[in-house]
């Protein structure tokens, strides 16, 4: 038997109950998991960083990140549908910016950015 497994089946019900009370809801875990999936994509993180610096349109993001406009639009759709970015129209242009600034806080902690 492995040394990393309890040899005696003994459950501390009071501890299990206390931990259970402090756990998040299933929805919270699901939402957190989805957020990290979104942030697990190289191009989406680059888009988020760029938009944190300046509001940009798809054309500008395409040039800046050396990606096709359709690829940028696809990533922006995902970020928009998850309330990370927002857009505004100005005549025939559409500008994107960060909607959820908590995302920036998460990324700053990951990358230790000031």
Secondary structure, 3 states (H helix, E strand, C coil): CCCCCCCCCCCCHHHHHHHHHHCCCHHHHHHHHHHHHHCCCHHHHHHHHHHHHCCEEHHHHHHHHCCCHHHHHHHHHHHHHCCCEEEEEECCEEEEEECCCHHHHHHHHHHCCC
